[in-house]
Amino acid sequence: MPKHRKLQYNKKSTQQAAAFADTLVSAATSSSTAIFDSAAAETFIGEQVSRSGSALPEELQKVLDEAGENSGVIVRAIYDGIQNYEAATGEAVPADVIESSIHAAYSTTMEARKLFDSANSDHADNLSLQPNRAVVAILNMFAEPIPFAHYLPADIGSNEARLAILSHTAGSTFGGYAQGDLMDGVAGGNAFITSARIHKCAISDADGTVTGKLTKIQLSDETCDPAAGDLKLMRGRSVVYVNGFIAAREVSQAGSGGSAISGSITLGETNYAIAGSINTDTGAIALTTNPKLPTTNQVVVEGFIDYERDDSLIPRIITSADTFSLYAKPWHAYTQIGIDARTQIGNELGLDAFSEGVLAIQNQFGNERHYEAIHKLARIAANNQEDFEYNWSGRSLQMNRSQIWNDFGAVVGKVSLKMAIATMAFGVKYFYVGKELSAQFRALPREMFEPSGLPERAGIYRIGRFLGIYDVYFTPKGVYESADGTSAQVLCIGQSADVTRSPIVLGDAVAPTVQALGMSQNLKQGSGFYARNFTSVNPHAPSAQGAAFINVSGLK
């Protein structure tokens, strides 16, 4: 059963992709037939088209229109891709991946190809839509998933994709914020919307009088800026706290200007009477204590802004979108084999060498892209590192390996919290480890580590889930391991609920395409591979900080 994450999608097209995927999976799992085949997929399409509120995304509708009677194959490919993704990652497919797979299929249509290599009187378009190209484009998107990345469709004509990051800033200098201050992440939560203002007053050493002033600017949790001008307060609401306890209150309910304050508090065996006033037109505080209150005590006054008397103070929050442009780059490759070699391999081994060459190109493409993302995040991870001393030689007499790995959770928690503060959005979600740590994780008891059930392979794959939270992936490249296996690195990568805040952003302008090159005069037959996409660190600097290293030592 895949793990479902609650993700936030700001784009309408991504929301439509999410709705389509939910509808498709629901229809497939509740189908009256045992198998959701192409025929069942065509029935699903017919039902969707007949509905007034169809869940079919616009680009997918264009693909299906061109595919005609083969439209069921396209939808079936999307469903198969969803199943493959969930099997590989143990998680439900994010809608941005669904949207990118649809965009990849759209890039194989005649309409899309007119944007970059349309037919004209000199050259006929020999790449009109064939269902197999759309199917390959869809399945390629799901084949080698990069779970920590955001998939962003790129414009086919310009090769450009625009990433929009929403941010929130203070629209006025008020409370704990200056105009333009960021209000997201750890920057949020200071006094701004609240009408309450709090000020720690000064106690005179000479006579115990207490003075201070409430203003619109809250410099700290307990201090207002005395130079911020006068402040109109609600009358009859102010409270005086001594050492955190309520000691006195404002007693005047009507009038203007000074408002009386009265109360008392017992500290130790001494009862202190408090009297004085607060000016509800200026915020000025003047109190007396009897007997004289020692300066070692803390007197804090809380008052409340009267917006009805000065509505110009009502705070404003500005929501803005920072946009970043990302551009796709080309990928080129080709494979060839002579007629003699092809027939010999086919006759002796029963293999199609031509098809094997095409598969090798596609596998290389997926692996290169995943490794590129890992290498880019490894450079960022160097800025957030922690050490974990496994110390097997010193602890093995008292503890087994699973008990030592229990302590690892505290280090991960520290790294995750640092990441959450830096990104303003998210902490650690994924581990990428080499063979030594992969073996250690796989040997842990099931209550600590849930294996993925996937067979070992010489490439990136998910080995399981640690402590029910962190998905662990094996990678033969990108993380350090000492030759003797005594030390190793864990590459920790985070993921945001808002997919646009992912540390890596991927985009495809043209889906990976394989085209037959024909047979030349030397009887060699080949295929050309082409794709246009980008694999980029998130240009939004806080979001890019979603990677960290944990350096594990003393493994043996």
C-alpha positions as CSV (number, residue, x, y, z in Angstrom):
1,M,0.0,0.0,0.0
2,P,1.7,3.3,-1.1
3,K,2.1,6.0,1.5
4,H,0.0,9.0,0.7
5,R,1.5,12.5,1.3
6,K,-0.6,15.6,1.7
7,L,0.9,17.9,-1.0
8,Q,0.1,21.4,-2.0
9,Y,-0.4,22.4,-5.6
10,N,-0.7,26.1,-6.6
11,K,-1.0,25.7,-10.4
12,K,-4.5,25.0,-11.7
13,S,-3.1,22.5,-14.3
14,T,-1.4,20.5,-11.6
15,Q,-4.6,20.4,-9.6
16,Q,-6.4,19.1,-12.7
17,A,-3.7,16.4,-13.1
18,A,-4.3,15.4,-9.5
19,A,-8.0,15.1,-10.0
20,F,-7.5,13.1,-13.2
21,A,-5.1,10.7,-11.5
22,D,-7.5,10.2,-8.5
23,T,-10.4,9.5,-10.9
24,L,-8.3,7.1,-13.0
25,V,-7.1,5.1,-10.1
26,S,-10.5,5.0,-8.6
27,A,-12.0,3.7,-11.8
28,A,-9.3,1.1,-12.3
29,T,-9.5,-0.3,-8.8
30,S,-13.3,-0.4,-8.8
31,S,-13.6,-1.8,-12.3
32,S,-16.0,-4.7,-12.7
33,T,-13.4,-6.5,-14.8
34,A,-10.4,-8.1,-13.2
35,I,-8.0,-6.3,-15.4
36,F,-7.9,-2.6,-16.3
37,D,-6.9,-3.1,-19.9
38,S,-7.0,-0.8,-23.0
39,A,-10.7,-1.6,-23.5
40,A,-11.5,-0.6,-19.9
41,A,-9.4,2.5,-20.4
42,E,-11.4,3.5,-23.5
43,T,-14.6,3.1,-21.5
44,F,-13.2,5.3,-18.8
45,I,-12.3,8.0,-21.5
46,G,-15.9,7.8,-22.9
47,E,-17.3,8.3,-19.4
48,Q,-15.1,11.3,-18.8
49,V,-15.8,13.0,-22.1
50,S,-19.5,12.6,-21.6
51,R,-19.5,14.4,-18.3
52,S,-19.9,18.1,-18.1
53,G,-17.1,18.4,-15.5
54,S,-14.6,16.1,-17.2
55,A,-11.4,15.5,-15.2
56,L,-9.3,15.2,-18.4
57,P,-6.5,17.8,-18.5
58,E,-6.4,19.9,-21.7
59,E,-3.0,18.5,-23.0
60,L,-4.2,14.9,-22.4
61,Q,-7.4,15.6,-24.4
62,K,-5.3,16.7,-27.3
63,V,-3.1,13.6,-27.1
64,L,-6.2,11.4,-27.0
65,D,-7.8,13.2,-30.0
66,E,-4.8,12.5,-32.1
67,A,-4.5,8.9,-30.9
68,G,-8.0,8.2,-31.9
69,E,-8.9,4.5,-31.5
70,N,-5.6,4.0,-29.7
71,S,-6.5,6.4,-26.9
72,G,-7.1,3.5,-24.5
73,V,-3.4,2.6,-24.8
74,I,-2.4,6.1,-23.7
75,V,-4.5,6.1,-20.6
76,R,-3.5,2.5,-19.8
77,A,0.2,3.7,-20.0
78,I,-0.5,6.4,-17.4
79,Y,-2.1,3.9,-15.1
80,D,0.8,1.5,-15.5
81,G,3.2,4.4,-14.8
82,I,1.4,5.2,-11.6
83,Q,1.6,1.6,-10.5
84,N,5.4,1.5,-11.4
85,Y,6.1,4.7,-9.5
86,E,4.4,3.5,-6.4
87,A,6.1,0.2,-6.5
88,A,9.5,1.9,-6.9
89,T,9.1,4.6,-4.2
90,G,6.5,3.2,-1.8
91,E,4.6,6.5,-2.1
92,A,1.6,7.8,-4.1
93,V,2.5,9.6,-7.3
94,P,2.6,13.4,-6.9
95,A,0.4,15.3,-9.3
96,D,3.3,17.3,-10.8
97,V,4.8,13.9,-12.0
98,I,1.4,13.1,-13.6
99,E,1.3,16.5,-15.2
100,S,4.8,16.1,-16.6
101,S,4.0,12.7,-18.0
102,I,1.0,14.1,-19.8
103,H,3.2,17.0,-21.1
104,A,5.7,14.5,-22.3
105,A,3.0,12.6,-24.2
106,Y,1.8,16.0,-25.6
107,S,5.3,16.8,-26.9
108,T,4.9,13.8,-29.3
109,T,1.8,15.1,-30.9
110,M,1.7,16.9,-34.3
111,E,0.4,20.0,-32.7
112,A,3.4,20.2,-30.3
113,R,5.9,19.4,-33.1
114,K,4.7,22.4,-35.1
115,L,6.2,24.5,-32.4
116,F,9.8,23.4,-33.1
117,D,10.1,21.3,-36.4
118,S,6.8,21.6,-38.3
119,A,6.3,20.2,-41.8
120,N,6.6,22.6,-44.8
121,S,6.7,22.4,-48.5
122,D,10.4,21.4,-48.4
123,H,10.2,18.7,-45.7
124,A,7.4,16.4,-44.7
125,D,6.9,15.7,-41.0
126,N,7.7,12.1,-40.6
127,L,7.0,12.1,-36.8
128,S,3.2,12.4,-36.8
129,L,1.7,11.0,-33.7
130,Q,2.2,7.3,-33.1
131,P,0.7,5.8,-29.9
132,N,3.9,4.0,-29.1
133,R,5.9,7.3,-28.9
134,A,3.4,8.7,-26.5
135,V,3.4,5.5,-24.4
136,V,7.2,5.5,-24.2
137,A,7.2,9.2,-23.3
138,I,4.7,8.5,-20.4
139,L,6.5,5.4,-19.1
140,N,9.9,7.1,-19.3
141,M,8.6,9.8,-16.9
142,F,7.7,7.1,-14.3
143,A,10.6,4.7,-15.0
144,E,13.4,6.2,-13.0
145,P,11.6,8.4,-10.5
146,I,13.5,11.1,-8.5
147,P,11.3,11.3,-5.4
148,F,12.7,14.5,-4.0
149,A,12.3,16.5,-7.3
150,H,9.5,18.8,-8.5
151,Y,8.5,18.1,-12.1
152,L,7.8,21.3,-14.1
153,P,6.6,21.1,-17.7
154,A,8.7,23.3,-20.0
155,D,7.4,25.2,-23.0
156,I,8.1,23.3,-26.2
157,G,8.8,26.3,-28.3
158,S,11.0,28.4,-26.0
159,N,12.5,25.6,-23.9
160,E,11.6,27.8,-20.9
161,A,9.8,26.8,-17.7
162,R,8.7,29.3,-15.1
163,L,8.9,28.4,-11.4
164,A,6.7,30.5,-9.2
165,I,7.4,30.6,-5.4
166,L,4.8,32.3,-3.2
167,S,6.0,34.4,-0.3
168,H,4.4,36.6,2.2
169,T,5.7,39.9,3.5
170,A,4.6,42.7,5.9
171,G,2.9,45.5,4.0
172,S,3.6,48.0,6.7
173,T,6.0,48.7,9.6
174,F,4.0,47.3,12.5
175,G,4.4,45.0,15.5
176,G,7.5,42.9,15.1
177,Y,8.0,43.6,11.4
178,A,9.4,46.3,9.2
179,Q,7.7,46.9,5.9
180,G,8.8,44.2,3.4
181,D,10.0,41.8,6.1
182,L,9.5,38.1,5.2
183,M,6.7,36.4,7.2
184,D,7.3,32.7,6.1
185,G,9.0,29.9,8.0
186,V,10.7,30.8,11.2
187,A,10.3,34.5,10.3
188,G,6.6,34.1,11.0
189,G,4.8,34.3,14.3
190,N,6.0,37.7,15.6
191,A,3.4,40.2,16.8
192,F,1.6,41.7,13.8
193,I,-2.0,40.8,13.4
194,T,-2.7,40.8,17.2
195,S,-3.8,44.1,18.8
196,A,-1.9,43.3,22.0
197,R,1.2,45.2,22.8
198,I,3.5,44.2,25.7
199,H,6.2,46.3,27.4
200,K,8.6,45.5,30.2
201,C,8.7,48.6,32.3
202,A,11.6,50.2,34.2
203,I,11.4,50.1,38.1
204,S,13.0,53.1,39.8
205,D,15.6,52.1,42.4
206,A,14.9,55.3,44.3
207,D,11.2,55.1,44.9
208,G,9.9,52.0,43.1
209,T,7.9,53.9,40.5
210,V,7.2,52.0,37.3
211,T,7.3,53.7,33.9
212,G,7.2,52.8,30.2
213,K,5.2,53.2,27.0
214,L,3.2,50.9,24.7
215,T,3.8,51.7,21.0
216,K,2.9,50.1,17.7
217,I,6.4,48.6,17.2
218,Q,7.1,45.5,19.3
219,L,10.9,45.3,19.3
220,S,11.0,42.0,21.2
221,D,8.6,39.7,23.0
222,E,8.6,42.0,26.0
223,T,9.7,45.4,24.7
224,C,8.0,48.2,22.6
225,D,10.0,50.8,20.8
226,P,9.5,54.0,22.9
227,A,10.4,56.2,19.8
228,A,7.6,54.8,17.7
229,G,5.1,57.6,18.6
230,D,1.8,57.6,20.5
231,L,-0.6,54.7,20.4
232,K,-4.4,54.7,21.0
233,L,-5.5,51.9,23.3
234,M,-8.8,50.3,24.1
235,R,-9.9,51.7,27.4
236,G,-10.4,49.5,30.4
237,R,-8.5,46.5,29.0
238,S,-4.8,47.0,30.1
239,V,-3.3,44.4,32.5
240,V,-0.2,44.6,34.7
241,Y,1.9,41.5,35.4
242,V,4.5,41.1,38.1
243,N,6.8,38.2,37.6
244,G,4.3,36.7,35.1
245,F,1.3,36.9,37.5
246,I,-1.6,39.3,37.1
247,A,-1.2,42.0,39.7
248,A,-3.3,44.9,38.6
249,R,-5.9,46.0,36.0
250,E,-7.1,49.1,34.4
251,V,-10.3,50.1,36.1
252,S,-11.6,53.1,34.1
253,Q,-14.2,52.1,31.5
254,A,-15.0,55.5,30.0
255,G,-13.3,58.9,29.2
256,S,-10.1,59.7,27.4
257,G,-6.5,60.3,28.4
258,G,-5.3,58.8,31.6
259,S,-7.0,55.7,32.9
260,A,-6.6,54.5,36.5
261,I,-4.9,51.2,37.3
262,S,-5.3,49.4,40.6
263,G,-4.3,46.1,42.2
264,S,-1.9,44.3,44.5
265,I,0.3,41.2,44.7
266,T,1.9,39.3,47.5
267,L,5.6,38.3,46.9
268,G,7.0,36.2,49.7
269,E,5.4,37.6,52.8
270,T,5.1,41.2,51.5
271,N,1.9,42.6,49.9
272,Y,2.6,45.3,47.3
273,A,-0.2,47.8,46.4
274,I,0.0,49.0,42.8
275,A,-1.7,52.2,41.6
276,G,-1.3,54.7,38.8
277,S,-2.5,55.2,35.2
278,I,-2.0,54.4,31.6
279,N,-2.8,57.0,29.0
280,T,-5.1,55.4,26.4
281,D,-4.4,58.2,23.9
282,T,-0.6,57.9,24.0
283,G,0.3,54.5,25.6
284,A,2.3,56.1,28.4
285,I,2.5,54.1,31.7
286,A,3.0,55.6,35.2
287,L,2.6,53.4,38.2
288,T,3.6,53.5,41.9
289,T,4.1,50.6,44.3
290,N,3.7,50.6,48.1
291,P,6.0,49.5,49.6
292,K,8.7,50.1,47.0
293,L,9.0,47.2,44.6
294,P,12.5,45.8,44.4
295,T,14.2,46.2,41.0
296,T,14.8,42.5,40.8
297,N,11.2,41.9,40.0
298,Q,9.7,42.1,36.5
299,V,6.8,44.4,35.7
300,V,5.1,43.9,32.3
301,V,2.1,45.9,31.0
302,E,-0.2,44.6,28.3
303,G,-2.5,46.9,26.4
304,F,-4.7,46.5,23.2
305,I,-4.7,48.8,20.2
306,D,-8.0,50.5,19.4
307,Y,-8.3,50.2,15.6
308,E,-11.7,52.0,15.6
309,R,-9.9,55.2,16.8
310,D,-7.0,54.8,14.4
311,D,-7.8,52.4,11.5
312,S,-4.6,53.4,9.7
313,L,-2.8,51.0,11.9
314,I,-4.6,47.9,10.6
315,P,-1.7,45.7,9.4
316,R,-1.5,44.4,5.8
317,I,0.1,41.2,4.6
318,I,1.3,41.0,1.0
319,T,1.3,37.8,-1.0
320,S,3.7,37.8,-3.9
321,A,5.1,35.3,-6.4
322,D,8.8,35.3,-7.2
323,T,9.3,33.8,-10.7
324,F,12.4,32.1,-12.0
325,S,13.1,31.0,-15.5
326,L,14.7,27.6,-16.2
327,Y,15.8,26.5,-19.7
328,A,15.9,23.0,-21.2
329,K,19.1,21.5,-22.6
330,P,19.4,18.9,-25.4
331,W,20.4,15.2,-25.0
332,H,21.8,13.4,-28.0
333,A,22.8,9.8,-28.6
334,Y,22.6,7.1,-31.3
335,T,23.3,3.4,-31.6
336,Q,24.2,1.3,-34.7
337,I,24.7,-2.3,-35.4
338,G,25.6,-4.1,-38.7
339,I,23.4,-6.7,-40.3
340,D,26.0,-9.5,-39.7
341,A,26.3,-8.8,-36.0
342,R,22.6,-8.3,-35.5
343,T,21.7,-11.6,-37.2
344,Q,24.4,-13.5,-35.4
345,I,23.4,-12.2,-32.0
346,G,19.8,-13.0,-32.9
347,N,20.5,-16.5,-34.1
348,E,23.0,-17.5,-31.4
349,L,21.6,-15.8,-28.3
350,G,18.0,-15.1,-29.3
351,L,18.4,-11.4,-28.6
352,D,17.6,-8.3,-30.6
353,A,20.8,-6.3,-30.4
354,F,19.1,-3.3,-32.0
355,S,16.4,-3.1,-29.3
356,E,19.0,-3.8,-26.6
357,G,21.0,-0.8,-27.7
358,V,17.9,1.5,-27.5
359,L,17.2,0.2,-24.0
360,A,20.8,0.9,-23.0
361,I,20.4,4.5,-24.1
362,Q,17.1,5.0,-22.2
363,N,18.6,3.4,-19.0
364,Q,21.7,5.7,-19.3
365,F,19.4,8.7,-19.7
366,G,17.5,7.9,-16.5
367,N,20.6,7.1,-14.5
368,E,22.5,10.2,-15.6
369,R,19.7,12.4,-14.6
370,H,19.3,10.9,-11.2
371,Y,23.0,11.0,-10.5
372,E,23.2,14.6,-11.7
373,A,20.5,15.6,-9.1
374,I,22.4,13.7,-6.3
375,H,25.7,15.4,-7.2
376,K,24.1,18.8,-7.2
377,L,22.5,18.3,-3.8
378,A,25.8,16.8,-2.4
379,R,27.4,20.2,-2.9
380,I,24.6,21.9,-1.0
381,A,24.7,19.2,1.7
382,A,28.3,20.2,2.6
383,N,26.8,23.4,4.2
384,N,24.8,21.4,6.7
385,Q,26.7,18.5,8.2
386,E,26.6,16.5,11.5
387,D,28.7,13.6,12.8
388,F,27.4,10.3,14.2
389,E,30.0,8.3,16.1
390,Y,28.8,4.7,15.7
391,N,31.8,3.4,17.7
392,W,31.1,-0.3,17.1
393,S,34.4,-1.3,18.7
394,G,33.7,0.5,21.9
395,R,29.9,-0.1,22.2
396,S,29.5,-3.6,20.8
397,L,30.0,-5.3,24.3
398,Q,27.0,-3.5,25.7
399,M,24.8,-2.9,22.7
400,N,23.7,-4.6,19.5
401,R,23.6,-2.7,16.1
402,S,19.9,-1.9,16.3
403,Q,20.3,-0.3,19.7
404,I,23.2,1.9,18.3
405,W,21.1,2.9,15.3
406,N,18.4,4.0,17.7
407,D,20.7,6.8,18.7
408,F,21.0,7.8,15.1
409,G,17.5,9.3,15.2
410,A,18.6,12.1,17.5
411,V,21.3,13.2,14.9
412,V,18.8,13.0,12.1
413,G,16.3,15.1,14.1
414,K,18.9,17.8,14.6
415,V,19.8,17.9,10.9
416,S,16.1,17.9,9.9
417,L,15.3,20.8,12.2
418,K,18.3,22.8,10.8
419,M,17.0,22.1,7.3
420,A,13.5,23.1,8.2
421,I,14.7,26.4,9.6
422,A,17.0,27.1,6.5
423,T,14.3,26.1,4.0
424,M,11.4,27.7,5.9
425,A,9.3,24.7,4.8
426,F,10.6,21.2,5.4
427,G,12.9,18.7,7.0
428,V,14.6,15.4,6.0
429,K,12.5,12.8,4.1
430,Y,15.1,10.7,2.1
431,F,18.4,9.0,2.8
432,Y,20.8,8.1,0.0
433,V,23.5,5.6,1.2
434,G,26.2,3.3,-0.2
435,K,26.6,-0.4,0.2
436,E,27.9,-0.4,3.8
437,L,25.1,1.5,5.3
438,S,22.6,-0.2,3.0
439,A,23.6,-3.5,4.5
440,Q,23.3,-2.1,8.0
441,F,19.8,-0.7,7.4
442,R,18.6,-3.9,5.8
443,A,19.7,-6.0,8.9
444,L,17.7,-3.9,11.3
445,P,14.6,-5.4,13.0
446,R,11.3,-4.8,11.3
447,E,10.0,-2.4,13.9
448,M,12.9,0.0,12.9
449,F,13.2,-0.7,9.2
450,E,10.5,-1.8,6.7
451,P,12.1,-3.3,3.6
452,S,10.8,-2.3,0.2
453,G,10.8,-5.8,-1.1
454,L,12.6,-4.7,-4.3
455,P,15.5,-6.9,-5.4
456,E,19.0,-5.7,-5.2
457,R,20.4,-4.1,-8.4
458,A,23.5,-2.2,-9.5
459,G,21.8,1.2,-9.5
460,I,19.7,3.5,-7.5
461,Y,16.7,1.9,-5.8
462,R,14.7,2.2,-2.6
463,I,15.7,-0.4,0.0
464,G,13.1,0.5,2.6
465,R,11.8,3.0,5.2
466,F,13.7,3.8,8.5
467,L,11.6,4.5,11.7
468,G,8.5,4.7,9.5
469,I,9.6,8.2,8.3
470,Y,12.7,8.2,6.2
471,D,12.8,6.5,2.8
472,V,16.3,5.0,2.3
473,Y,17.8,4.6,-1.2
474,F,20.9,2.8,-2.2
475,T,23.2,4.6,-4.6
476,P,26.6,3.4,-5.9
477,K,27.7,6.9,-6.5
478,G,27.4,10.4,-4.9
479,V,28.1,9.5,-1.3
480,Y,31.4,8.7,0.4
481,E,32.4,5.4,1.9
482,S,35.9,4.6,3.1
483,A,37.7,1.7,1.5
484,D,37.8,-0.3,4.7
485,G,34.1,0.4,5.4
486,T,34.7,2.1,8.8
487,S,33.1,5.4,7.8
488,A,30.4,6.5,5.4
489,Q,28.1,9.4,4.5
490,V,24.3,9.6,4.6
491,L,23.0,12.1,2.1
492,C,19.8,13.5,3.7
493,I,17.3,15.2,1.3
494,G,14.1,16.9,2.3
495,Q,10.7,17.3,0.6
496,S,8.2,20.1,1.0
497,A,4.4,19.7,1.0
498,D,4.4,22.6,-1.5
499,V,6.0,20.8,-4.5
500,T,7.5,24.0,-5.9
501,R,9.7,24.3,-2.9
502,S,11.5,21.0,-3.7
503,P,15.3,21.3,-3.7
504,I,15.6,20.0,-7.3
505,V,13.4,21.0,-10.2
506,L,13.1,18.9,-13.3
507,G,11.4,19.8,-16.5
508,D,10.9,18.3,-20.0
509,A,10.3,20.4,-23.1
510,V,10.6,17.4,-25.4
511,A,10.1,13.9,-24.1
512,P,12.8,11.3,-24.8
513,T,12.3,10.2,-28.3
514,V,13.8,7.4,-30.3
515,Q,13.8,7.6,-34.1
516,A,14.9,4.9,-36.5
517,L,17.9,6.2,-38.6
518,G,17.4,3.6,-41.4
519,M,19.9,1.4,-43.0
520,S,23.0,2.9,-44.6
521,Q,24.9,1.5,-47.5
522,N,27.2,-0.5,-45.2
523,L,24.1,-2.3,-44.0
524,K,24.3,-0.8,-40.5
525,Q,21.0,0.0,-38.9
526,G,20.6,2.4,-36.0
527,S,18.4,4.6,-33.9
528,G,18.8,8.2,-32.7
529,F,17.8,9.4,-29.2
530,Y,16.8,13.0,-28.4
531,A,15.4,14.8,-25.4
532,R,15.3,18.3,-24.2
533,N,15.0,19.0,-20.5
534,F,16.6,20.5,-17.4
535,T,17.7,19.2,-14.0
536,S,18.2,22.3,-11.8
537,V,18.8,23.2,-8.2
538,N,15.8,25.2,-7.1
539,P,16.7,28.9,-7.9
540,H,14.8,29.9,-4.8
541,A,17.7,30.0,-2.3
542,P,15.9,28.9,0.8
543,S,14.2,25.9,-0.9
544,A,17.6,24.8,-2.4
545,Q,18.9,24.2,1.2
546,G,17.0,20.9,1.4
547,A,20.1,18.6,1.7
548,A,22.5,17.7,4.4
549,F,25.2,15.1,5.2
550,I,25.5,12.9,8.3
551,N,29.1,11.5,8.6
552,V,29.0,8.1,10.2
553,S,32.3,6.8,11.7
554,G,33.4,3.7,13.7
555,L,31.3,1.2,11.7
556,K,33.7,-1.6,12.4
